[in-house]
Amino acid sequence: MHDSTSAAASTEAGSSDAQFRRRRELAETSARGGLGGVFYILGWLVVAYCGGLHRTHPMLASALLALFVLLAGARVVLARRTASEWSAIVRLRAAWWTLFLATAALWGGLTVWVLTDPRLEAARMAALVCTVGYATAFVHTFAMRWHYALTGVALLFLPSVILSWTLPDFGGVAFALSVFLVYLLSALRLSRQQYERQLLLELALLHQRDLYEKQSRTDALTALANRREFTFNLERALDASARLSLLMIDIDHFKLINDRYGHAAGDAVLIAFADQLREHFDQPGAHLARLGGEEFGVLLPGVDEDGADATARALCQRLARAPLAPNAQRGTVTVSIGVGERRRSRHRSGDEFLADVDRALYRAKAQGRDQVCRTT
């Protein structure tokens, strides 16, 4: 049972980590990519002005400007969208990268035009400076998906590096661009590693927070809910359930078990009893807790007092067939149980409900133990 519980917990933790990674990546992509399109607009304005395209090809220059404005506007629209389901995250992430790579391909194509057209020689350095800047931004901004970032760098920067070697009097620039390409590849690897380290650190902090939160709500010995969590579940059930029953359970003569067998054996009995409770109260919605010492509580939403009473008596019979004390005969460990159904006329709060059922528990103990008593 404990192995299956651990496996389920590991699977849940893995799923939670994957979900955190997806959401974090999408949030980073949206935050970093939302305004990036503006720089392509500015870059094109500079290149078009330096190349005199506003005079020689005004319609083409305006059309390309409009295309960059459209791509930038699409980024702003996507930045306003959110997603929580995996399929929606995948679609939104794909939309982002379609925009990024389409913009990179467009700028890379324009750079090829500027570098190969002699009439645009005056705009070559402006185009190359912008290209270097955009490729650097890809490396340092979008390392969360390094293979897409690498594709973006190839679309943006690789044509410039290759063509620069074919241009006359561009040998020094070509060499510098080639060296910078090596830098970009190295920087991409380092940026990816840094992003992963930051992500792992945040996950570790989240796990630590979740562990502290779980420990604050869980009994360390039995792994059942503690009194604090039980009280919270009780108040929530009082608000949500039209019908609610409560069982207060006390292990009979538990002090004698500790005195006779030792506290380690007493702890073993508590753990075994908690396992019995989990198996016995396996219906959906049941809340189990160790309230302190050898006292346990069970909330049964949707169950009336007759049903709760029958379940409590069945628990007593179950324990008679399954001894919990070490080296004990069958029936050595018994329990006293108080049972009650919430009645709005007299249980105006969770504390009143608990006190009423607790009185029923003490009657069961006073009448000889190993029995079930209802509230009166």
C-alpha positions as CSV (number, residue, x, y, z in Angstrom):
1,M,0.0,0.0,0.0
2,H,2.8,2.4,0.9
3,D,4.7,1.6,-2.3
4,S,1.6,2.3,-4.5
5,T,1.0,5.5,-2.5
6,S,4.6,6.6,-3.1
7,A,4.4,5.7,-6.8
8,A,1.2,7.7,-7.1
9,A,2.8,10.6,-5.3
10,S,5.8,10.5,-7.6
11,T,3.6,10.4,-10.7
12,E,1.6,13.4,-9.4
13,A,4.8,15.3,-8.6
14,G,6.1,14.6,-12.1
15,S,2.9,15.7,-13.7
16,S,2.9,18.9,-11.6
17,D,6.5,19.6,-12.5
18,A,5.7,19.2,-16.2
19,Q,2.7,21.5,-15.9
20,F,4.8,24.1,-14.1
21,R,7.4,23.9,-16.9
22,R,4.8,24.4,-19.6
23,R,3.1,27.3,-17.9
24,R,6.4,28.9,-17.0
25,E,7.7,28.6,-20.6
26,L,4.6,30.1,-22.0
27,A,4.7,33.0,-19.5
28,E,8.3,33.7,-20.3
29,T,7.6,33.5,-24.0
30,S,4.7,36.0,-23.7
31,A,6.6,38.4,-21.5
32,R,9.8,38.4,-23.6
33,G,8.2,38.3,-27.0
34,G,5.3,40.7,-26.6
35,L,7.1,43.9,-27.7
36,G,10.0,42.5,-29.8
37,G,8.2,43.2,-33.0
38,V,8.7,46.9,-32.5
39,F,12.4,46.6,-33.0
40,Y,11.9,45.0,-36.4
41,I,9.7,47.9,-37.4
42,L,12.4,50.4,-36.3
43,G,15.1,48.3,-38.0
44,W,13.3,48.3,-41.3
45,L,12.7,52.1,-41.2
46,V,16.5,52.6,-40.7
47,V,17.4,50.2,-43.5
48,A,14.8,51.6,-45.9
49,Y,15.9,55.1,-45.2
50,C,19.6,54.3,-45.6
51,G,18.9,52.5,-48.9
52,G,16.7,55.2,-50.2
53,L,13.8,52.8,-50.6
54,H,11.3,55.5,-49.6
55,R,12.3,57.2,-52.9
56,T,13.0,54.4,-55.2
57,H,10.4,51.8,-54.1
58,P,7.9,53.6,-51.9
59,M,5.1,51.1,-52.4
60,L,7.4,48.1,-51.6
61,A,8.9,49.8,-48.6
62,S,5.4,50.7,-47.3
63,A,4.2,47.1,-47.9
64,L,7.1,45.6,-46.0
65,L,6.6,48.2,-43.2
66,A,2.9,47.2,-43.0
67,L,3.9,43.5,-42.8
68,F,6.3,44.2,-39.9
69,V,3.5,46.2,-38.2
70,L,1.1,43.3,-38.7
71,L,3.6,40.8,-37.2
72,A,4.2,43.1,-34.2
73,G,0.5,43.6,-33.7
74,A,0.0,39.8,-33.6
75,R,2.6,39.6,-30.8
76,V,0.6,42.1,-28.8
77,V,-2.6,40.2,-29.3
78,L,-1.0,36.9,-28.3
79,A,0.6,38.5,-25.2
80,R,-3.0,39.1,-23.9
81,R,-4.0,35.4,-24.2
82,T,-3.5,32.9,-21.4
83,A,-3.9,29.1,-21.3
84,S,-4.0,26.5,-18.6
85,E,-4.9,23.2,-20.4
86,W,-2.0,21.4,-22.1
87,S,-3.6,21.5,-25.6
88,A,-4.3,25.2,-25.3
89,I,-0.7,25.8,-24.1
90,V,0.6,23.9,-27.1
91,R,-1.5,25.9,-29.6
92,L,-0.5,29.2,-28.0
93,R,3.2,28.3,-27.9
94,A,3.0,27.2,-31.5
95,A,1.4,30.5,-32.5
96,W,4.2,32.4,-30.8
97,W,7.0,30.5,-32.5
98,T,5.3,30.7,-35.8
99,L,5.4,34.5,-35.4
100,F,9.0,34.5,-34.2
101,L,10.3,32.3,-37.0
102,A,8.2,34.1,-39.7
103,T,9.6,37.4,-38.6
104,A,13.1,35.9,-38.6
105,A,12.7,34.5,-42.0
106,L,11.3,37.8,-43.4
107,W,14.2,39.8,-42.0
108,G,16.8,37.2,-43.2
109,G,15.3,37.4,-46.7
110,L,15.5,41.2,-46.6
111,T,19.1,41.0,-45.5
112,V,19.9,38.8,-48.5
113,W,18.2,41.4,-50.8
114,V,20.1,44.2,-49.2
115,L,23.5,42.4,-49.4
116,T,23.1,41.3,-53.0
117,D,21.6,44.4,-54.5
118,P,24.3,46.9,-55.4
119,R,21.7,49.8,-55.3
120,L,21.3,49.1,-51.6
121,E,25.0,49.1,-50.7
122,A,24.5,52.1,-48.4
123,A,22.1,50.1,-46.3
124,R,24.3,47.0,-45.8
125,M,25.9,48.0,-42.5
126,A,22.6,49.1,-41.1
127,A,21.0,45.8,-42.1
128,L,24.0,43.8,-40.6
129,V,23.9,45.7,-37.3
130,C,20.2,45.0,-36.9
131,T,20.7,41.4,-37.9
132,V,23.4,41.0,-35.2
133,G,21.1,42.5,-32.6
134,Y,18.1,40.4,-33.5
135,A,20.1,37.2,-33.5
136,T,21.6,38.1,-30.1
137,A,18.1,38.7,-28.8
138,F,17.0,35.3,-30.0
139,V,19.9,33.6,-28.2
140,H,19.4,35.4,-24.9
141,T,15.7,35.7,-24.9
142,F,14.3,32.5,-26.2
143,A,16.7,29.9,-24.8
144,M,13.8,28.0,-23.1
145,R,13.3,26.3,-26.5
146,W,16.8,26.2,-27.8
147,H,16.2,24.2,-31.0
148,Y,13.6,26.9,-32.1
149,A,16.0,29.6,-31.1
150,L,18.7,27.9,-33.1
151,T,16.4,27.9,-36.1
152,G,15.7,31.6,-35.6
153,V,19.4,32.4,-35.5
154,A,19.9,30.3,-38.7
155,L,17.1,32.2,-40.5
156,L,18.3,35.6,-39.3
157,F,22.1,35.4,-39.2
158,L,23.4,32.6,-41.3
159,P,22.5,34.2,-44.7
160,S,24.4,37.3,-43.7
161,V,27.5,35.3,-42.7
162,I,27.5,33.3,-45.9
163,L,26.9,36.2,-48.2
164,S,29.4,38.5,-46.5
165,W,32.2,36.2,-47.7
166,T,31.1,36.8,-51.3
167,L,31.1,40.6,-51.1
168,P,34.2,42.5,-52.2
169,D,36.1,44.4,-49.5
170,F,33.9,42.6,-46.9
171,G,36.5,40.1,-45.7
172,G,37.0,41.7,-42.3
173,V,33.3,42.0,-41.7
174,A,32.8,38.4,-42.9
175,F,35.4,37.1,-40.5
176,A,33.9,39.1,-37.6
177,L,30.4,37.8,-38.4
178,S,31.8,34.2,-38.5
179,V,33.4,34.6,-35.1
180,F,30.2,36.2,-33.8
181,L,28.2,33.2,-35.0
182,V,30.4,30.9,-32.9
183,Y,29.8,33.2,-30.0
184,L,26.0,33.0,-30.6
185,L,26.1,29.2,-30.5
186,S,28.1,29.1,-27.3
187,A,25.8,31.8,-25.7
188,L,22.7,29.8,-26.7
189,R,24.1,26.8,-24.9
190,L,24.9,28.8,-21.8
191,S,21.6,30.6,-21.8
192,R,19.8,27.3,-22.0
193,Q,21.8,26.0,-19.0
194,Q,21.1,29.1,-17.0
195,Y,17.3,28.9,-17.8
196,E,17.3,25.2,-16.7
197,R,19.2,26.0,-13.5
198,Q,16.7,28.8,-12.7
199,L,13.8,26.5,-13.4
200,L,15.1,23.7,-11.2
201,L,15.7,26.2,-8.4
202,E,12.1,27.5,-8.6
203,L,10.8,23.9,-8.7
204,A,12.9,23.0,-5.6
205,L,11.4,26.0,-3.8
206,L,7.9,25.0,-4.9
207,H,8.5,21.5,-3.7
208,Q,9.8,22.8,-0.3
209,R,6.8,25.0,0.0
210,D,4.4,22.2,-0.8
211,L,6.2,19.9,1.6
212,Y,5.8,22.5,4.4
213,E,2.2,23.0,3.6
214,K,1.6,19.2,3.5
215,Q,3.4,18.8,6.8
216,S,1.2,21.5,8.4
217,R,-1.9,19.6,7.4
218,T,-0.8,16.0,7.9
219,D,-0.1,13.8,10.9
220,A,3.5,12.8,10.6
221,L,3.1,9.3,12.1
222,T,-0.1,8.0,10.3
223,A,0.0,10.3,7.2
224,L,-3.7,11.1,7.9
225,A,-4.9,14.7,8.1
226,N,-4.2,16.4,11.4
227,R,-6.7,18.2,13.6
228,R,-6.1,21.5,11.8
229,E,-6.9,20.0,8.4
230,F,-9.8,18.1,9.8
231,T,-11.3,21.3,11.3
232,F,-10.9,23.0,7.9
233,N,-12.6,20.0,6.1
234,L,-15.4,20.0,8.7
235,E,-16.2,23.7,8.2
236,R,-16.1,23.3,4.4
237,A,-18.4,20.2,4.6
238,L,-20.8,22.0,6.8
239,D,-21.2,24.7,4.1
240,A,-21.3,22.3,1.2
241,S,-23.2,19.2,2.3
242,A,-26.9,19.0,3.0
243,R,-26.3,15.8,5.0
244,L,-23.1,15.1,7.0
245,S,-22.2,12.5,9.6
246,L,-19.2,12.5,11.9
247,L,-17.5,9.6,13.7
248,M,-15.2,10.2,16.7
249,I,-13.1,7.1,17.3
250,D,-10.8,6.3,20.3
251,I,-8.6,3.2,20.6
252,D,-9.5,1.5,23.9
253,H,-6.9,1.1,26.6
254,F,-4.1,2.4,24.3
255,K,-2.0,3.4,27.3
256,L,-1.8,-0.3,28.3
257,I,-0.4,-1.1,24.8
258,N,2.3,1.4,25.3
259,D,3.1,0.2,28.8
260,R,3.1,-3.4,27.8
261,Y,4.8,-3.4,24.5
262,G,6.6,0.0,24.4
263,H,5.9,3.2,22.5
264,A,7.4,1.8,19.3
265,A,4.7,-0.9,19.3
266,G,2.1,1.7,20.1
267,D,3.1,3.7,17.1
268,A,2.9,0.6,15.0
269,V,-0.7,0.1,16.2
270,L,-1.6,3.7,15.3
271,I,-0.1,3.2,11.8
272,A,-1.9,-0.1,11.3
273,F,-5.2,1.4,12.6
274,A,-4.8,4.3,10.1
275,D,-4.4,1.8,7.3
276,Q,-7.6,0.0,8.5
277,L,-9.4,3.3,8.4
278,R,-8.3,4.0,4.8
279,E,-9.5,0.6,3.7
280,H,-12.8,0.8,5.6
281,F,-13.8,4.3,4.7
282,D,-12.9,4.2,1.0
283,Q,-16.0,6.0,-0.3
284,P,-15.5,9.2,-2.2
285,G,-15.6,12.3,-0.1
286,A,-14.7,10.7,3.2
287,H,-12.2,12.7,5.3
288,L,-10.0,10.8,7.8
289,A,-7.9,12.4,10.5
290,R,-5.8,11.7,13.6
291,L,-7.1,14.3,16.0
292,G,-4.4,13.6,18.7
293,G,-3.0,10.6,20.6
294,E,-5.2,7.6,20.0
295,E,-8.3,9.7,18.8
296,F,-9.4,9.7,15.2
297,G,-12.2,11.5,13.3
298,V,-14.1,10.5,10.2
299,L,-16.3,12.9,8.1
300,L,-18.9,11.2,5.9
301,P,-20.6,13.8,3.6
302,G,-23.9,12.6,2.2
303,V,-24.3,9.8,4.8
304,D,-27.1,9.8,7.3
305,E,-26.8,8.7,11.0
306,D,-28.1,5.2,10.3
307,G,-25.5,4.7,7.6
308,A,-22.7,6.1,9.7
309,D,-23.8,3.9,12.6
310,A,-23.8,0.8,10.5
311,T,-20.3,1.7,9.1
312,A,-19.0,2.2,12.6
313,R,-20.2,-1.1,13.8
314,A,-18.7,-2.8,10.8
315,L,-15.4,-1.2,11.7
316,C,-15.6,-2.8,15.2
317,Q,-16.3,-6.2,13.7
318,R,-13.4,-5.7,11.3
319,L,-11.0,-4.9,14.1
320,A,-12.1,-8.0,16.0
321,R,-11.0,-10.1,13.0
322,A,-7.7,-8.2,12.5
323,P,-5.6,-7.7,15.6
324,L,-3.4,-4.6,15.6
325,A,-1.3,-5.1,18.8
326,P,2.0,-7.1,18.4
327,N,1.8,-10.7,19.4
328,A,-1.8,-10.1,20.5
329,Q,-4.8,-12.4,20.2
330,R,-7.7,-11.5,18.0
331,G,-9.9,-8.7,19.4
332,T,-7.2,-7.3,21.7
333,V,-7.4,-3.8,20.2
334,T,-10.9,-2.4,20.2
335,V,-12.4,1.0,19.7
336,S,-15.1,3.2,21.1
337,I,-17.0,5.3,18.6
338,G,-19.3,8.3,18.9
339,V,-21.6,8.8,15.9
340,G,-23.7,11.8,15.0
341,E,-25.4,13.5,12.1
342,R,-25.3,17.2,11.7
343,R,-28.6,18.9,12.7
344,R,-28.9,22.5,11.8
345,S,-31.2,23.2,14.8
346,R,-28.5,22.4,17.4
347,H,-25.2,22.3,15.4
348,R,-24.8,25.9,14.4
349,S,-21.0,25.5,14.1
350,G,-18.4,22.8,13.7
351,D,-17.3,23.1,17.3
352,E,-20.9,22.4,18.5
353,F,-21.1,19.4,16.2
354,L,-17.7,18.0,17.4
355,A,-18.6,18.5,21.0
356,D,-21.9,16.7,20.6
357,V,-20.3,13.6,18.9
358,D,-17.5,13.7,21.4
359,R,-20.0,13.3,24.2
360,A,-21.4,10.3,22.4
361,L,-17.8,8.9,22.3
362,Y,-17.4,9.3,26.0
363,R,-20.7,7.5,26.7
364,A,-19.4,4.6,24.6
365,K,-16.2,4.5,26.8
366,A,-18.2,4.9,30.0
367,Q,-20.5,2.0,29.1
368,G,-17.6,-0.4,28.8
369,R,-15.9,0.5,25.5
370,D,-15.8,-1.6,22.3
371,Q,-19.1,-0.1,21.2
372,V,-20.8,2.6,19.2
373,C,-23.0,5.4,20.7
374,R,-25.1,7.9,18.9
375,T,-25.7,11.5,19.8
376,T,-28.9,12.0,21.8
